[in-house]
Amino acid sequence: PVLAELIEKFVSHLSESRTDCYFSTGNYKAMDADVKKENLSSVQQLGVEMTVRYGKYLNLLKEDAENGLCFVLMNCEEFLKQQQRTVVSSLCCLQEHYAGYDWFASSIFLIMSGDREKTLMFLLHFSRLLVSAFLWLPRLHLSMHLPVTTVEYGIHPVYFCSAHHVETLLKAELPLVCSAFQMSGFTPSQICLQWITQCFWNYMDWSEICHYIAICIFLGPDYQIYMCISVFRHLQQDILKHTEA
């Protein structure tokens, strides 16, 4: 509850300041509260089930949480659709709907203990800030805020900004880990994009996920890069052991 109140007040305060608002957003009125799970894609439905199960395991959600989360996801989709370009492409990632599941919105829903109104209001305010481009990946899906050539490539800015900087820092900070990745045929940026897209779900404990979100909101999106470097440093011995094997 303390963290929820803290990030809520912090984001609300910044979103009222013109100098801190990086994105302009229009007025959005929430859709009808009676949103059913059937209105969501199969990927989203699966994500909702996982989120609610996890939230109940953490004792953060009540029985009717599923409808609340569906309400948040549907409204986020409608709100972000107002700021999207129309792109004709056969790429799955460039269809009208965001191809994956919205893990960030789900994380905020859990932080807000399943309060759908507070969650949606927070996300609407948060969407004005620059950090939303890096923490909330669906935020820039087909976005009019990006150059049209960037949108047409279908590569999210998190990949060529955050993940690229992680690789640059990794060479300087953890050269052995960097070499291990080169030998494996994988790139650190692939792993980082997976972590960031999923808000570190399935990788960190809930308290650490909350710390990650809070640190990036309070201190800026560059802390997303430092967090990834920290995880690689923590995993260094395991990575080197696997490389030898």
GIQUI-V882508 format. One record per backbone hydrogen bond with DSSP energy under -1.0 kcal/mol. NH is the residue of the N-H (numbers start at 0). CO is the residue of the C=O. If there is no record, write none. Layout:
{{NH:CO} {NH:CO}}
This chain:
{{4:0} {5:1} {6:2} {7:3} {8:4} {9:5} {10:6} {11:7} {12:8} {13:9} {14:10} {16:13} {20:16} {21:127} {22:127} {34:32} {38:35} {39:36} {44:40} {45:41} {46:42} {47:43} {48:44} {49:45} {50:46} {51:47} {52:48} {53:49} {54:50} {55:51} {56:52} {57:53} {58:55} {59:54} {64:61} {67:63} {68:64} {69:65} {70:66} {71:67} {72:68} {73:69} {74:70} {75:71} {76:72} {77:73} {78:74} {79:75} {80:76} {82:79} {83:80} {84:141} {93:90} {94:91} {102:100} {105:101} {106:102} {107:103} {108:104} {109:105} {110:106} {111:107} {112:109} {113:108} {114:111} {118:114} {119:115} {120:116} {121:117} {122:118} {123:119} {124:120} {125:121} {126:122} {127:124} {128:125} {131:128} {132:129} {133:130} {134:130} {135:131} {138:135} {139:136} {140:137} {142:139} {143:82} {145:142} {150:146} {151:147} {152:148} {158:155} {159:155} {160:156} {162:157} {164:160} {165:161} {166:162} {167:163} {168:164} {169:165} {170:166} {172:168} {173:169} {177:173} {178:174} {179:175} {180:176} {181:177} {182:178} {183:179} {184:180} {190:186} {191:187} {192:188} {193:189} {194:190} {195:191} {196:192} {197:193} {198:195} {199:194} {200:197} {202:199} {203:199} {208:204} {209:205} {210:206} {211:207} {212:208} {213:209} {214:210} {215:211} {216:212} {217:213} {218:214} {219:215} {222:219} {223:220} {225:221} {226:222} {227:223} {228:224} {229:225} {230:226} {231:227} {232:228} {233:229} {234:230} {238:234} {239:235} {240:236} {241:237} {242:238} {243:239} {244:240}}
